[in-house]
Amino acid sequence: MIDETSAWLTWAQDNKVETPRIPTARVDKGGFTKLLQSPGSRAAVYHWWSRSLEIVNKLKPGKK
């Protein structure tokens, strides 16, 4: 995940892509409201977490 994030950040910087800021407020305090309003953002978040958790589960002992 670190390598993938690093590659994406490098690509974003090289291509002058405006990256979202990490909210400092909790979700219940509106911290991700602006980020989640952009088109496709919920799908992107769902995909990222699904893939990340799938990788974590594969790293658990006894999992393949």
BAMARPA-801709 format. One record per atom (N, C-alpha, C): x, y, z; residue in one letter; atom name. Coordinates in nm, 2 decimals. Layout:
// residues N
@east=X&north=Y&up=Z&type=a&atom=CA;
...
END
This chain:
// residues 64
@east=0.08&north=-0.12&up=0.00&type=m&atom=N;
@east=0.00&north=0.00&up=0.00&type=m&atom=CA;
@east=0.09&north=0.13&up=0.00&type=m&atom=C;
@east=0.20&north=0.12&up=0.07&type=i&atom=N;
@east=0.29&north=0.23&up=0.08&type=i&atom=CA;
@east=0.34&north=0.26&up=-0.06&type=i&atom=C;
@east=0.39&north=0.15&up=-0.13&type=d&atom=N;
@east=0.44&north=0.17&up=-0.27&type=d&atom=CA;
@east=0.34&north=0.23&up=-0.36&type=d&atom=C;
@east=0.22&north=0.18&up=-0.35&type=e&atom=N;
@east=0.11&north=0.23&up=-0.44&type=e&atom=CA;
@east=0.08&north=0.37&up=-0.41&type=e&atom=C;
@east=0.07&north=0.41&up=-0.29&type=t&atom=N;
@east=0.04&north=0.55&up=-0.25&type=t&atom=CA;
@east=0.16&north=0.64&up=-0.30&type=t&atom=C;
@east=0.28&north=0.59&up=-0.28&type=s&atom=N;
@east=0.40&north=0.67&up=-0.32&type=s&atom=CA;
@east=0.39&north=0.69&up=-0.47&type=s&atom=C;
@east=0.36&north=0.59&up=-0.55&type=a&atom=N;
@east=0.36&north=0.60&up=-0.69&type=a&atom=CA;
@east=0.25&north=0.70&up=-0.74&type=a&atom=C;
@east=0.14&north=0.69&up=-0.67&type=w&atom=N;
@east=0.03&north=0.78&up=-0.71&type=w&atom=CA;
@east=0.06&north=0.92&up=-0.67&type=w&atom=C;
@east=0.12&north=0.95&up=-0.56&type=l&atom=N;
@east=0.16&north=1.08&up=-0.52&type=l&atom=CA;
@east=0.26&north=1.14&up=-0.61&type=l&atom=C;
@east=0.36&north=1.06&up=-0.65&type=t&atom=N;
@east=0.46&north=1.10&up=-0.75&type=t&atom=CA;
@east=0.40&north=1.14&up=-0.88&type=t&atom=C;
@east=0.31&north=1.05&up=-0.93&type=w&atom=N;
@east=0.24&north=1.08&up=-1.05&type=w&atom=CA;
@east=0.16&north=1.21&up=-1.04&type=w&atom=C;
@east=0.09&north=1.23&up=-0.93&type=a&atom=N;
@east=0.00&north=1.35&up=-0.91&type=a&atom=CA;
@east=0.09&north=1.47&up=-0.91&type=a&atom=C;
@east=0.20&north=1.47&up=-0.84&type=q&atom=N;
@east=0.29&north=1.58&up=-0.84&type=q&atom=CA;
@east=0.35&north=1.61&up=-0.98&type=q&atom=C;
@east=0.39&north=1.51&up=-1.05&type=d&atom=N;
@east=0.45&north=1.53&up=-1.18&type=d&atom=CA;
@east=0.35&north=1.58&up=-1.28&type=d&atom=C;
@east=0.22&north=1.55&up=-1.26&type=n&atom=N;
@east=0.12&north=1.60&up=-1.35&type=n&atom=CA;
@east=0.04&north=1.71&up=-1.30&type=n&atom=C;
@east=0.09&north=1.77&up=-1.20&type=k&atom=N;
@east=0.03&north=1.89&up=-1.14&type=k&atom=CA;
@east=-0.12&north=1.87&up=-1.11&type=k&atom=C;
@east=-0.15&north=1.75&up=-1.05&type=v&atom=N;
@east=-0.29&north=1.71&up=-1.02&type=v&atom=CA;
@east=-0.32&north=1.77&up=-0.88&type=v&atom=C;
@east=-0.43&north=1.84&up=-0.87&type=e&atom=N;
@east=-0.47&north=1.89&up=-0.74&type=e&atom=CA;
@east=-0.52&north=1.78&up=-0.65&type=e&atom=C;
@east=-0.45&north=1.75&up=-0.55&type=t&atom=N;
@east=-0.49&north=1.64&up=-0.46&type=t&atom=CA;
@east=-0.57&north=1.69&up=-0.34&type=t&atom=C;
@east=-0.66&north=1.61&up=-0.29&type=p&atom=N;
@east=-0.75&north=1.65&up=-0.18&type=p&atom=CA;
@east=-0.67&north=1.66&up=-0.05&type=p&atom=C;
@east=-0.70&north=1.75&up=0.03&type=r&atom=N;
@east=-0.64&north=1.76&up=0.16&type=r&atom=CA;
@east=-0.70&north=1.66&up=0.26&type=r&atom=C;
@east=-0.63&north=1.60&up=0.35&type=i&atom=N;
@east=-0.68&north=1.51&up=0.45&type=i&atom=CA;
@east=-0.75&north=1.59&up=0.55&type=i&atom=C;
@east=-0.88&north=1.57&up=0.57&type=p&atom=N;
@east=-0.96&north=1.65&up=0.67&type=p&atom=CA;
@east=-0.90&north=1.63&up=0.81&type=p&atom=C;
@east=-0.91&north=1.74&up=0.89&type=t&atom=N;
@east=-0.86&north=1.73&up=1.03&type=t&atom=CA;
@east=-0.98&north=1.71&up=1.12&type=t&atom=C;
@east=-1.10&north=1.72&up=1.07&type=a&atom=N;
@east=-1.22&north=1.70&up=1.15&type=a&atom=CA;
@east=-1.27&north=1.56&up=1.14&type=a&atom=C;
@east=-1.34&north=1.51&up=1.24&type=r&atom=N;
@east=-1.40&north=1.38&up=1.23&type=r&atom=CA;
@east=-1.51&north=1.38&up=1.13&type=r&atom=C;
@east=-1.55&north=1.26&up=1.08&type=v&atom=N;
@east=-1.65&north=1.25&up=0.98&type=v&atom=CA;
@east=-1.78&north=1.31&up=1.04&type=v&atom=C;
@east=-1.82&north=1.27&up=1.16&type=d&atom=N;
@east=-1.94&north=1.32&up=1.22&type=d&atom=CA;
@east=-1.94&north=1.47&up=1.24&type=d&atom=C;
@east=-1.83&north=1.54&up=1.23&type=k&atom=N;
@east=-1.81&north=1.68&up=1.24&type=k&atom=CA;
@east=-1.80&north=1.75&up=1.10&type=k&atom=C;
@east=-1.82&north=1.67&up=0.99&type=g&atom=N;
@east=-1.82&north=1.72&up=0.86&type=g&atom=CA;
@east=-1.68&north=1.71&up=0.79&type=g&atom=C;
@east=-1.59&north=1.64&up=0.85&type=g&atom=N;
@east=-1.45&north=1.64&up=0.80&type=g&atom=CA;
@east=-1.43&north=1.59&up=0.66&type=g&atom=C;
@east=-1.52&north=1.50&up=0.61&type=f&atom=N;
@east=-1.50&north=1.45&up=0.47&type=f&atom=CA;
@east=-1.61&north=1.50&up=0.38&type=f&atom=C;
@east=-1.70&north=1.59&up=0.42&type=t&atom=N;
@east=-1.81&north=1.63&up=0.34&type=t&atom=CA;
@east=-1.77&north=1.69&up=0.21&type=t&atom=C;
@east=-1.68&north=1.78&up=0.20&type=k&atom=N;
@east=-1.64&north=1.84&up=0.08&type=k&atom=CA;
@east=-1.58&north=1.73&up=-0.02&type=k&atom=C;
@east=-1.49&north=1.65&up=0.04&type=l&atom=N;
@east=-1.43&north=1.54&up=-0.04&type=l&atom=CA;
@east=-1.53&north=1.45&up=-0.10&type=l&atom=C;
@east=-1.63&north=1.41&up=-0.02&type=l&atom=N;
@east=-1.73&north=1.31&up=-0.07&type=l&atom=CA;
@east=-1.83&north=1.37&up=-0.17&type=l&atom=C;
@east=-1.83&north=1.50&up=-0.18&type=q&atom=N;
@east=-1.93&north=1.56&up=-0.28&type=q&atom=CA;
@east=-1.88&north=1.56&up=-0.42&type=q&atom=C;
@east=-1.75&north=1.53&up=-0.45&type=s&atom=N;
@east=-1.71&north=1.53&up=-0.58&type=s&atom=CA;
@east=-1.75&north=1.40&up=-0.65&type=s&atom=C;
@east=-1.78&north=1.41&up=-0.78&type=p&atom=N;
@east=-1.83&north=1.29&up=-0.86&type=p&atom=CA;
@east=-1.74&north=1.17&up=-0.85&type=p&atom=C;
@east=-1.80&north=1.06&up=-0.82&type=g&atom=N;
@east=-1.72&north=0.93&up=-0.82&type=g&atom=CA;
@east=-1.64&north=0.91&up=-0.69&type=g&atom=C;
@east=-1.65&north=1.01&up=-0.60&type=s&atom=N;
@east=-1.56&north=1.00&up=-0.48&type=s&atom=CA;
@east=-1.60&north=0.88&up=-0.39&type=s&atom=C;
@east=-1.73&north=0.85&up=-0.37&type=r&atom=N;
@east=-1.77&north=0.74&up=-0.29&type=r&atom=CA;
@east=-1.73&north=0.61&up=-0.35&type=r&atom=C;
@east=-1.74&north=0.60&up=-0.48&type=a&atom=N;
@east=-1.69&north=0.47&up=-0.54&type=a&atom=CA;
@east=-1.54&north=0.46&up=-0.53&type=a&atom=C;
@east=-1.47&north=0.57&up=-0.54&type=a&atom=N;
@east=-1.32&north=0.56&up=-0.52&type=a&atom=CA;
@east=-1.28&north=0.52&up=-0.38&type=a&atom=C;
@east=-1.35&north=0.57&up=-0.28&type=v&atom=N;
@east=-1.32&north=0.54&up=-0.14&type=v&atom=CA;
@east=-1.36&north=0.39&up=-0.12&type=v&atom=C;
@east=-1.47&north=0.35&up=-0.17&type=y&atom=N;
@east=-1.51&north=0.21&up=-0.15&type=y&atom=CA;
@east=-1.41&north=0.12&up=-0.22&type=y&atom=C;
@east=-1.36&north=0.15&up=-0.34&type=h&atom=N;
@east=-1.26&north=0.07&up=-0.41&type=h&atom=CA;
@east=-1.13&north=0.06&up=-0.33&type=h&atom=C;
@east=-1.09&north=0.18&up=-0.28&type=w&atom=N;
@east=-0.96&north=0.18&up=-0.21&type=w&atom=CA;
@east=-0.96&north=0.10&up=-0.08&type=w&atom=C;
@east=-1.07&north=0.11&up=0.00&type=w&atom=N;
@east=-1.08&north=0.04&up=0.12&type=w&atom=CA;
@east=-1.10&north=-0.11&up=0.09&type=w&atom=C;
@east=-1.18&north=-0.15&up=-0.01&type=s&atom=N;
@east=-1.19&north=-0.29&up=-0.04&type=s&atom=CA;
@east=-1.06&north=-0.35&up=-0.08&type=s&atom=C;
@east=-0.99&north=-0.29&up=-0.16&type=r&atom=N;
@east=-0.86&north=-0.34&up=-0.21&type=r&atom=CA;
@east=-0.76&north=-0.34&up=-0.09&type=r&atom=C;
@east=-0.76&north=-0.24&up=-0.01&type=s&atom=N;
@east=-0.66&north=-0.23&up=0.10&type=s&atom=CA;
@east=-0.69&north=-0.34&up=0.20&type=s&atom=C;
@east=-0.82&north=-0.36&up=0.24&type=l&atom=N;
@east=-0.86&north=-0.47&up=0.33&type=l&atom=CA;
@east=-0.83&north=-0.61&up=0.28&type=l&atom=C;
@east=-0.85&north=-0.62&up=0.15&type=e&atom=N;
@east=-0.82&north=-0.75&up=0.08&type=e&atom=CA;
@east=-0.67&north=-0.79&up=0.10&type=e&atom=C;
@east=-0.59&north=-0.69&up=0.08&type=i&atom=N;
@east=-0.44&north=-0.71&up=0.09&type=i&atom=CA;
@east=-0.41&north=-0.74&up=0.23&type=i&atom=C;
@east=-0.47&north=-0.67&up=0.33&type=v&atom=N;
@east=-0.44&north=-0.70&up=0.47&type=v&atom=CA;
@east=-0.48&north=-0.84&up=0.51&type=v&atom=C;
@east=-0.60&north=-0.88&up=0.46&type=n&atom=N;
@east=-0.65&north=-1.02&up=0.49&type=n&atom=CA;
@east=-0.55&north=-1.12&up=0.44&type=n&atom=C;
@east=-0.49&north=-1.10&up=0.32&type=k&atom=N;
@east=-0.40&north=-1.19&up=0.26&type=k&atom=CA;
@east=-0.27&north=-1.20&up=0.34&type=k&atom=C;
@east=-0.24&north=-1.10&up=0.42&type=l&atom=N;
@east=-0.12&north=-1.10&up=0.50&type=l&atom=CA;
@east=-0.13&north=-1.17&up=0.63&type=l&atom=C;
@east=-0.26&north=-1.20&up=0.67&type=k&atom=N;
@east=-0.28&north=-1.27&up=0.79&type=k&atom=CA;
@east=-0.23&north=-1.41&up=0.78&type=k&atom=C;
@east=-0.17&north=-1.47&up=0.89&type=p&atom=N;
@east=-0.12&north=-1.60&up=0.89&type=p&atom=CA;
@east=-0.23&north=-1.70&up=0.86&type=p&atom=C;
@east=-0.20&north=-1.80&up=0.77&type=g&atom=N;
@east=-0.30&north=-1.90&up=0.73&type=g&atom=CA;
@east=-0.39&north=-1.86&up=0.62&type=g&atom=C;
@east=-0.38&north=-1.74&up=0.57&type=k&atom=N;
@east=-0.46&north=-1.69&up=0.46&type=k&atom=CA;
@east=-0.38&north=-1.70&up=0.33&type=k&atom=C;
@east=-0.45&north=-1.72&up=0.22&type=k&atom=N;
@east=-0.39&north=-1.72&up=0.09&type=k&atom=CA;
@east=-0.46&north=-1.64&up=-0.01&type=k&atom=C;
END
